[in-house]
């Protein structure tokens, strides 16, 4: 039976197989182990000396005497090589790093709800079992932050997560929450599993959640609370309360409330923690047409500006484009404006699964909002004896996937892969494998997704895209065809004067390949010319079914994703993949 969202308290409008390689033998390289823990703590000047251990105080004294503390600290923590830093344009916000080549690609989803959300339905094991069955290797449980969740929800969901980890030994299941970002939208916050995962998440939610702290509206104080929360998460890692923590903004353009300067400020508050946003939101079934679906907005992007929206955003930003958020889908738009500053900022694609399309389960009688508020969770779902075609979500892995290049199949490697931008995303299993590298012509060394190639000025550089086409039917039971691959290139200009800018005028599509008819694994090579100035490249692909000139015009993007039509946006007929960028940094 269909499920209704009786009386929920937040602002939702609800209406796999892929290639993996395994096995390697080399040193591992994890976040925050690039430097030893004592050095990391000593470098963080937000931690007073009184909170440091004797070893950490000694290390800080040594760093101060060496003149290392200060602006250099951020570079050191991010693993930036001296050559890369020297090659970068002027600006203290620029943080490049060399990338490690992935040993294994792991598909996942960092945005999933359960019966612990005021608008959720399923148990953790329901979501995790389906995610595994649909080909995911990792997932993050992100129930909504809020008064009830902050009071008891964080504890209540943890035993379910631990039981699911035991049941599904090959699936990595993180505990997180969906943060009501003060003065902004929602975001995924999650930590590495450990003895203090509940303690840290609960403290974070109670101290920094916008809903819990009545800090949802726009104000400088609320924006600062968001930055304080991101920095606090970093401190918990530095103090080793948790081994790692990450934050990614969710559905950033849905309501227009994530302003460009807020996104920049989150990232700059701690680039180790704040790493990106959803390039493609969940709720992709929302656009299924009448007769088979809800005939609503794809991604539930059917909104309009409110008093808290950033006034500079156009009306088109409140819709998805080929299923992707306008900030990502627009070539030369907001995402590119961050990349053009030299700010690593990554995109992902997730299900945002609450209640799934064409399923038969429902809440049992008596499981209502009052029961949820009292108990902190809805009762377990029951068989409803009818399908629900009006639900707007797909199961994790059913449609959206975030592929992470990891060094091995474990929790910290997935988090490090996410942080390093070794990611590509797709819809509807459009491709089986996508690998992208940039290298100096004639040289073996190359940089993978998220990396920065430092090359002597004037040397020729080339881009290599290696595609493995899909051989398996997707979950709509057809084999998708990748018919076009595009390369997008943008100049890196350094920090912007106006932190509310959302355009990168030097970014455009520089190459389109017709890949129709290609099968198996093939390579596409694009000469990028001599390296004279810093730039980045990124790649996207499409089934070619729906395209239009990009939001900023055909000269910039001749065949970009089309604006999705509310009420008629079948997600299975409009498939895309996007990769994260690689930078090229010429040195002297």
N, C-alpha and C positions, 0 to 999 in steps of 0.2 A: 504494500500500500504506500502511497505517496506520503512523503514526510512534510510536515509544515514547521515553520520556524516560529513557534508560538512565543511571542514576547521576548525575543532575544534582544540583547542590550547594546549591540555594537552596530556599525553602519554598513554591514554587508547588505547587498540587495539580492539575496538568493532567489531568486526564483527557484619484440624486444630481441627481441633478440638482436644483438649487435656483437661486433667482433671484440674479443678480448685476447690479449696476449698475457702469458703468465711466466713466471720464473725468471730470476736474475740472481746475480751474486756480486754485490758491490756495497760500498758504504752508503748508508741512508742519510738523508738530509732533511731534517724536520724543522718546522717553524720553531723559532725561539730556541733551537739548539744550534743555530748558526754560531751563536756565541753561548758560552756557558751561562747557566742560570744566574750565577752571582753577578756576572758582568751585565746581564740584561737588567737586573734589578738596580745595579749601581748607576746605569746609564739613565734610568727613568728619574728625572729630577722632580717629578711630581710626588715621589715618595720621599718623605723627610728622612734625614739621617737616623732619627730615633726609631723608625720602623724597620731599619735594615739590620741584618745579622752582623756580627763582628766581621765575618768574611766579606760581606757586601760593603760595609763601611770602609774596610781596608782597600777593596777594589776601587771604590769611588774616589778615595784619597789619591790612589795611584793615577786614575784617569784624569782627575783635576790637575795633578802636578804635570801630567803630560799634555794638558791643554786639549784633551779630547772631548770633555763634556761640553754640551751646548749644541750648536747647529750640526756638528759632525755626528752627534749621537744618532739622529734619525737615519742618517745614511748608513751608519754601521749596523744598526739593528735591522735595516731592510736588506742588508746584504749587497749593497751597491759597490761595484768595483770602482777603484779610483779612476780607471780609464773612462768608464761610463759616465761618472760624475763630471769629469773634465770635458767630455764630449757634449754634454747636455747644454741647452741654452741656459742663460742666466736665470735664476729664480730659485728661491729656497724651497719651493713646493715640489720640485722635480725629484722623483725617486725611481730610478730604473734598476733593474736587476737582470742578471743573466738567468736563463731558464735551464732547468734540468730536463732532459728528455724523459718522457714518461715510459715506464716499463709495462704499464697495464692501464687500459681505459676502463673506468668504472662509471656506469650510468646511475644517476640518482635524482632526487627530488628533495628540496629543502623547505617545502611548504605544504604540510599535511595536517589536517585536523581530525580529532576524535570526539567521542562522547564527553570529553572533558572541556569541549568548547560549547558555548551557549547556543551555537547553531550547528553543532556537529551531530553525528549519528553513530559512528562505528567505534568498535574497540580498537586498541592498538594492533592487536593480532590480525584483525580484519584488514586493516590498511597494509600492514607489513606483508602478510601472505599474498595479497593481490599484487603488491609492488614487486615481490620476488617472482611471482608467476608471470608478470608482464615484463620481466627482464631487468629490473633495477637491482643494483648492487648495494646501494646505500640510500637511506632516507632520514629525514629529520621530522620528528613529531613537534608540531608548532601550534599548540592550542592557544586560543586568544588570551592575552593578558586582560586583567580586569579584577574587580573586587573579589569575586568568588575564587577565581583561579589563584590569585595572590594569597588568599586565605588558606585554601586547602588543595587546590588543583595540582600545584607543582608536586606535592608529595604523593597525591593519589595516582597520578599517571606513571610514576616511576616504577612501581612493581610490575605494571603491565609491560613497560618497556623492557625491563630486565627479563621477564618471562619470555617475551618475544625474541630477545637476543639468544636465550637458551634454546628456544624452539627452532629458530632459523639461524643456524650457526654460520651460514655463508652470507648472511645479509647484515650490513652494518646499520645499526639503528641508533641514531643520536637522540638525545633529549634536548629540546629547545622550547621556545615559546614565540608566539607572534606578538611582538612588542608594539604597543600603541606609542609610536614615537612622539614625544612631546612636540606640539605645534605642527605635526605633520601626519603622514600616512602610517601604514603598518610596516613592520620589518621583521625578518627572521633573526633571532638571536639563538645561538646554540653553543654548547661547550663539549669538550671531549669527555667521554665517560670517565667516571672516577668517583671516589668516595664523597666528594663534595659537589657533585653536579647539581643536586637538588638545593643544597644550601646556597650556592652561588646564584642559581637562577631565581630562587625565591627572594633573596636579598635584592637582586637587581630589579625584579618586577616591583617589589614594594617601594623601592627608592626612586625608580626612574620611569615607571610606566605612566604614560600620559593620562590614561583613564583612571588609574588608581590614585594618581596625585592631582586630579582635576587640572591637568596641564595640556589639554588638547588644543586650545585656541592659539592663534598667533600672538606671540609676544616675545620680546627679547629674553625675558626670564625663562620662558618655556623652551625656546630654542637652546638656551644655555644648558637647561636640564638634560636635553638630548645629548649634548656634547659631553656633559659630565658623566652620563651613563656609559658612553662609548669609552671614555678614558678610564672609568672605573673597571670595566671589563678587562682592559689591558693590564691594569694593576693586579687583578686577580690572577692573571697568567704569570705576571712577573713575580708575584709572591708565591706562586706554585700552589695556589688553592685549586686551580684546574690547570690541566696541561695546555689547553688551547681554548680560544673562544673566537667566534666570528659573528659579524652582522652584515646582512644584505637587506636593502630596502625592497619592499614588495609593492607590486602594481603602482609604480611611482607616479604615473600620469593620470591615474583613474579619476581622481577628484581635483587635480591641479593644485594640491596643497603642499607638494614637495617642491619648494622653490629652488632655483639653481644655486643660490648661495648656501642654502641649507645642505644640499647634497655635497657641495664642495667642503663645507665646514665639517660635516660628518667624516668625510674621508680624511681631512687634514687633522681631525681630532686624534686619530690613531689609525694610520694606514695599515697596520697589522690586523686590526679588528674590523674596521669598516672597509669592505673590499668591493662592493658593487651593488647592482640592483637587478630585479627581474627584467630581462629583456623581453620576455613573453610572460604575461600573467597566466594564471590558471583560469578555471571556469570557461574553458574553451567550448564546452557543449552549449553554452548560453546562446550561441548564434545559430544553432540547428533550426532549420525552417519549420513552419507549422506543419503538423502531420507526423513529424518524427522528433520534434524537439520543442523547446520553450519559445522559439521565435523571438528571442530577446537580443541582447548585445553580446557579441563574442567577448569573452573575458569579463563580462559584466561592465564593460566600458560604455555605458549609456548615459553618462552623467553630464552635468553642466556646472559652470563656476558657482562657487559659494563665497560667502564673506571671507573665508579663510584661504581661498585659492589665490595663487600668484597671478596678478592681473595681466602679466605679459604673455601668458600662454594663449594660443589661438584656440578657436572652437574645435579644430581638427585634432587637437592633442587629447581630447576626451574620448577618442575612439581608438580602437586598435587598427593597425595597418598590417594586413596579412597575418593577423593573430598576434602581432608584436606591439609592444608599447611604443607610442610615438617617439619617446626619447631615444629609443634604440633604432626604430625603423627609419627615422629621418637621416639620410646621409647628409653630413654637415650640420647635424642638430646637436642636441644637448650632450649625448654620449660622446660624440666626436669632439665637442668643445672641451671636454675633460681630457680626452686622449691627446688633443692638440696642445694642451698645457704640459703634457708629459706625466699626467697623473694616471698610474695604473688604476683602472676601474672596470670591473668585469660584469658581464651579463650572464644570466641563467634562465632556465625555463622550467616551470613547475606546474603541478596540478591544482594546488589550492583546494584539494579535495575535502568537501564537507559531506555532501549528499550526492550520490553518483547517478548518472543518467541510465535509465532503463534497468534499474535494479528493483528488487522486490521487497527489501526490508523496510521496516518502519520502527518508530519508537513504540514500546508497549503502552497500553492504556495506563494512565496515571503518571506517566513520565512527562511532566510538563515543566514550565519555567520555574514554578514554585519548588517542585521537587529538585530541579537542578540547583537552584539557589541554596537549598537546604543541604543537599548532599554533595555538591561540587561536581556532579557528573549525572548524565542521563542514565537510565537503566539500559541494560543490554538490548540491542535491537532484536526484533522478532520478524518472522516471515509475514509478509503483508498480503500475499495472495494476488498481487497485481503489479505490473511494472509501472515505473514512474518515468515517463518520457520528458517530463517538464523539469527534472533536475538539471542543473547547469554544469556539473563537474564530471570529470573522468577519474577513474582509479589512477593512482600513481603509476607511471610507466605506460599507461594505456595510450597516451597521445603525446605527452611532453617529456623530454629527457634532457638532463644536463650531464654531459660526458666529461669526466674529470680524468686528466692524465696524472696517474699516481705512480709513486715508486714501488709501492706494494699494496696489497689489499688489507689495509688496516685503517683505523679511525684517524690517526694523526696524518697519515699519508694523504687521505682524502682532503683533510682540512688544508694541508700544505699545497695540494694541487689547486684547490679553490683559491687560496690566497695568491698563488703564483700566476693565476689566469690561464692555466693549462686546461682550457675548457672550450668545448663547442656544444651547441644546443640544436635540437631539431624537433620537428613536429611530425607525427604520423610515421615514424621510422623512415624518414626520407632517405637517409644514407646509412650504410652499414659501418663505414669508417671514414673519418676525415682527419688527415694529418697535414699540417702546414709548417713550412720551414722557410727561413730566409738565410742565405749564405753568400759569401763572396764567391764570385764566379771562379771556378777552378779549385776552390778549397773544399775540403771535406767537412770542416766544422760548420754547423748551422745552429740557428736558434729556433726553438719551438714556440708554440703559442704562449703568449705572456712574456716572452723573453725580449732581450735587447741585444742586437748584434752591433758590436763595436768594430768598426772597420776603418782602415786608413783612408783619409780623405782622397777622393778621386778614384778609388778602386770600384770596379763594376760589381753590382749586387744583383741577385735574382731571387725570385719567389718560386717556391715549389709547392704545389698543392697535390696531395696524393689522395685520391677518392676511391673508396670501395663501394660500389653500388649495392643497393639492397637486393638480396636474393630471397628473403623471407617475406611472406605476406604480413602486413601490419594487422592491428587489431580490428580494423574494419574489413579485413580479409581480402586485400588486394596488395600487389607488390608495387610500391610507389616508384615513380620514375624521376630521376634527377635530370632535368632538361636544360638547366642553365647554371653557370657558376660565375659570380661577379667578384672583382677585386676592387676594394675601396682604399684610397690612399689619401693621407692628410699630412700637411706640414706640422712640425712641432715648433711652436712659437714661444713657449714659456708661459709664465703666469699671466693671467688676464687682469686688466685694471678693474673691469666691472665684473664682480663675482656673480651677477645675475644674468650674464650673457649665456645664451643657449645656442649659439651658432659658431661653426668653424668654417669660415669662408674659403679656406684652402683645401678643403676635403671634397673629393668627388669620386665617382666610379671611373676607374681608368682602364678596365678591361672586362669584357663579357665573353664568355665561352659558351657556345652551343654544345651541350654535352648529350643531346638526345641521341639515342642509339648506342651510346657507350655502355659497356657492361664489364663486370669484373673490377679489377683494380687498374687504375690508369693515373698517369701524372700529367699535370698541367704546369708548364714553366713560363714565367713572365720575367723578361729582363727588366730590371728596375733602373738601369742606367748607373752612371757613376755617383758614388755617394759624396755629395757636396754639402748638403744641409740635413739636419735631423728630420725624420719623418716616421710614419707608421703605416702599416698595411693591415687590412683585415679582409675577411672573405665571407661571402654568403652564397647560398644556392637556393634554387626553387624548382618546383615541378613545372613552372611556367604557365600555370593555368590562369592566374590573375595578376596583372601588373598594370601600373600606370606610372607616368612621370612622378618622381619623388616630390615631397612636400615643398622643397626648395627649387624645383624646376628640372626640366629635362636635361639641361646642360650639366647639371650636377648628378642626376640620377635618372637616366632615360627610361628605365624599366624597373622601378621600385615596387614594393608591395602596394597593393591597392587598399584604399580606405574601406574598412569593413562596413557593410550595410546592416543597420539594426533590423533584426527580424528575418534576415536572409543571408547568413554567413556560415555556410556549411564548412566546418574546419577541415574536413577530409578532402575537400577539393581545392585546397590552397595551402600547400606545404612549403616550408622554408627551413633552411638551417643557417645559423650565424656562428662565426668563430670570434674569439677574442683576438686582439691585435698582437703584432710583433713590431718592435721599434728598430730602426736603423740609425745608428749614431756615429757619424764620421769623426775620426780623431785626426790630429795633426800628423 
